[in-house]
Amino acid sequence: MTSVALQQTIDDTVRGLGFEPVETERSAGGLLRVSIDLPWNPSDTVVHSITVEDCERVTRQLQYVLEVEGVDYKRLEVSSPGIDRPLRNELDFERFQGQVVDLVLKAPLGVAAAAGQVNANRKKFRGTLQRAEPAGWQIIWSDEVVVKPGQRVSAKRAPPPVHVMAFALDELQSARLAPMVDFKGRGQSSLEAPENEKD
């Protein structure tokens, strides 16, 4: 079975059980990893999460289907997408507006778009996802100045500039939720981007 046919089989099986296929990975060691989510509707007022029972149900059905189709694999793992969930389509972007995301562009930003504010060769960005009118998307971020240990920071120092980058989905190589972890209740501002890459 080709990789395209396998993906279609997995997607159809997952959707047939009422879930959304998010990502499929196949490793050289024979591991087949499938991540699933619950379908999202903008009118949903309650947020539900994937449970262990959901994963077990999908696992059983996939094992049966893959055996019937003669798919060669050694181990199957079904899980929720995790904190770095990929964003694959317009509905995903709608769903995660206001969240911090990691984007990789297919091509560097370019001199005109960079306008001297960021490196024109840069392709990787982390920022807060927002809708850009009339029908596009943008991220907003601030490149924090790195302070060396022991270095004093002047209270008069101007805050780092806030950047905005508009983009179309077909310009993206990949997009994921940024894995933001809140330790001991110390949340991180959506404009902070400590791991923003400069390349």
C-alpha positions as CSV (number, residue, x, y, z in Angstrom):
1,M,0.0,0.0,0.0
2,T,1.4,3.4,-1.0
3,S,1.8,6.1,1.7
4,V,-1.0,8.1,0.1
5,A,-3.4,5.1,0.2
6,L,-2.3,4.3,3.8
7,Q,-3.0,7.9,4.9
8,Q,-6.4,7.8,3.2
9,T,-7.3,4.5,4.9
10,I,-6.3,5.9,8.3
11,D,-8.1,9.1,7.8
12,D,-11.3,7.4,6.7
13,T,-11.2,5.0,9.6
14,V,-10.6,7.7,12.2
15,R,-13.3,9.9,10.7
16,G,-15.7,6.9,10.6
17,L,-15.4,6.7,14.4
18,G,-16.2,10.4,14.8
19,F,-12.7,11.7,15.4
20,E,-10.4,14.0,13.4
21,P,-7.1,12.7,12.1
22,V,-4.4,15.1,12.9
23,E,-1.0,13.5,12.0
24,T,0.4,10.2,10.9
25,E,4.1,9.3,11.2
26,R,5.7,6.1,10.1
27,S,9.2,5.3,11.4
28,A,11.9,3.1,10.0
29,G,11.5,0.7,12.9
30,G,8.0,-0.2,12.0
31,L,6.2,2.2,14.4
32,L,3.0,3.7,13.1
33,R,2.0,6.7,15.1
34,V,-1.4,8.3,14.7
35,S,-2.7,11.4,16.5
36,I,-6.4,12.2,16.7
37,D,-8.6,15.0,18.0
38,L,-12.2,15.7,18.5
39,P,-13.9,17.6,15.6
40,W,-14.2,21.3,16.4
41,N,-17.2,23.5,15.7
42,P,-17.0,27.3,16.3
43,S,-20.3,27.2,18.2
44,D,-18.9,24.7,20.7
45,T,-19.0,26.2,24.2
46,V,-17.5,23.3,26.0
47,V,-13.9,22.1,25.3
48,H,-13.6,18.3,25.3
49,S,-10.3,16.4,25.2
50,I,-9.3,13.0,23.8
51,T,-9.5,10.3,26.4
52,V,-7.5,7.0,26.8
53,E,-10.8,5.2,25.9
54,D,-11.0,7.2,22.7
55,C,-7.4,6.1,21.8
56,E,-8.1,2.5,22.6
57,R,-11.2,2.5,20.5
58,V,-9.4,3.9,17.5
59,T,-6.5,1.6,18.0
60,R,-8.7,-1.5,17.9
61,Q,-10.4,-0.4,14.7
62,L,-7.2,0.6,13.0
63,Q,-5.6,-2.7,13.9
64,Y,-8.5,-4.5,12.3
65,V,-8.5,-2.3,9.1
66,L,-4.7,-2.4,8.7
67,E,-4.7,-6.3,9.0
68,V,-7.4,-6.5,6.4
69,E,-5.5,-4.2,4.1
70,G,-2.2,-6.1,4.7
71,V,-0.3,-3.1,6.0
72,D,3.1,-4.1,7.3
73,Y,3.9,-2.4,10.7
74,K,5.3,-3.6,14.0
75,R,3.6,-1.3,16.5
76,L,0.7,1.1,16.4
77,E,0.4,4.1,18.7
78,V,-2.7,6.3,18.8
79,S,-2.7,9.5,20.9
80,S,-3.9,13.0,21.3
81,P,-2.0,15.7,19.3
82,G,0.0,17.0,22.3
83,I,0.9,20.6,23.1
84,D,2.7,21.1,19.8
85,R,-0.3,20.2,17.7
86,P,0.1,20.9,14.0
87,L,-2.2,23.3,12.3
88,R,-3.1,21.9,8.9
89,N,-6.1,23.9,7.5
90,E,-8.2,27.0,7.8
91,L,-10.5,25.5,10.5
92,D,-7.4,24.7,12.6
93,F,-6.3,28.4,12.4
94,E,-9.8,29.5,13.3
95,R,-9.8,27.2,16.3
96,F,-6.5,28.4,17.7
97,Q,-6.8,32.1,17.2
98,G,-5.1,33.9,20.1
99,Q,-2.7,31.0,20.7
100,V,1.1,31.2,20.4
101,V,2.2,29.3,17.3
102,D,5.4,28.3,15.6
103,L,5.5,29.0,11.8
104,V,8.0,28.0,9.2
105,L,7.7,29.7,5.8
106,K,8.4,27.9,2.5
107,A,10.6,30.8,1.4
108,P,12.5,33.5,3.4
109,L,10.7,36.6,4.4
110,G,12.5,38.8,1.9
111,V,13.9,42.3,2.0
112,A,10.6,44.1,1.1
113,A,8.5,42.3,3.7
114,A,11.2,42.5,6.4
115,A,11.5,46.3,5.9
116,G,14.7,46.3,7.9
117,Q,13.0,45.2,11.1
118,V,13.9,41.5,11.0
119,N,16.4,39.4,9.1
120,A,15.3,39.1,5.4
121,N,16.5,35.5,5.3
122,R,14.4,34.5,8.3
123,K,11.8,31.6,7.8
124,K,11.0,30.6,11.4
125,F,8.7,32.7,13.7
126,R,6.9,32.4,16.9
127,G,4.0,34.7,17.8
128,T,0.3,35.1,18.7
129,L,-2.0,34.0,15.9
130,Q,-4.6,36.6,14.8
131,R,-7.1,37.0,12.0
132,A,-6.0,39.7,9.5
133,E,-8.8,41.3,7.5
134,P,-10.2,40.7,5.1
135,A,-9.4,37.0,4.8
136,G,-5.9,36.3,5.9
137,W,-3.8,35.6,9.0
138,Q,-1.0,37.3,10.9
139,I,1.2,36.7,13.9
140,I,2.4,39.3,16.4
141,W,5.6,38.9,18.4
142,S,8.3,40.8,20.2
143,D,12.0,39.8,20.0
144,E,13.1,40.1,23.6
145,V,16.7,41.4,24.2
146,V,18.8,38.7,25.7
147,V,20.3,39.8,29.0
148,K,23.5,38.2,30.1
149,P,23.9,36.9,33.6
150,G,24.9,39.7,36.0
151,Q,24.0,42.4,33.4
152,R,22.0,45.3,34.8
153,V,19.0,46.4,32.8
154,S,18.1,50.1,32.8
155,A,14.5,50.8,33.8
156,K,14.6,53.5,31.1
157,R,15.4,51.0,28.4
158,A,12.7,51.1,25.6
159,P,10.7,48.0,25.3
160,P,11.5,45.8,22.3
161,P,9.4,46.7,19.2
162,V,6.3,44.6,18.4
163,H,6.3,43.0,15.0
164,V,3.4,41.9,12.8
165,M,3.6,39.5,9.9
166,A,0.7,38.7,7.6
167,F,0.7,35.5,5.7
168,A,-1.4,33.2,3.6
169,L,-1.7,29.5,4.5
170,D,-0.1,28.4,1.2
171,E,3.1,30.3,2.2
172,L,3.7,28.0,5.1
173,Q,5.9,25.0,5.2
174,S,4.5,24.1,8.7
175,A,2.6,25.5,11.5
176,R,2.2,24.2,15.1
177,L,1.0,25.3,18.5
178,A,4.0,26.5,20.4
179,P,4.7,24.1,23.3
180,M,4.1,26.7,26.1
181,V,4.4,25.2,29.5
182,D,3.1,27.1,32.6
183,F,5.2,26.1,35.7
184,K,3.8,26.9,39.1
185,G,1.2,29.2,37.7
186,R,3.7,31.6,36.2
187,G,2.1,32.2,32.8
188,Q,3.9,33.6,29.8
189,S,2.6,36.6,27.9
190,S,1.3,35.8,24.4
191,L,3.7,38.5,23.1
192,E,6.8,36.9,24.6
193,A,8.8,34.7,22.2
194,P,11.9,33.5,24.0
195,E,12.7,30.9,21.4
196,N,12.1,33.0,18.3
197,E,14.8,32.0,15.8
198,K,16.7,34.6,14.0
199,D,17.4,32.6,10.8
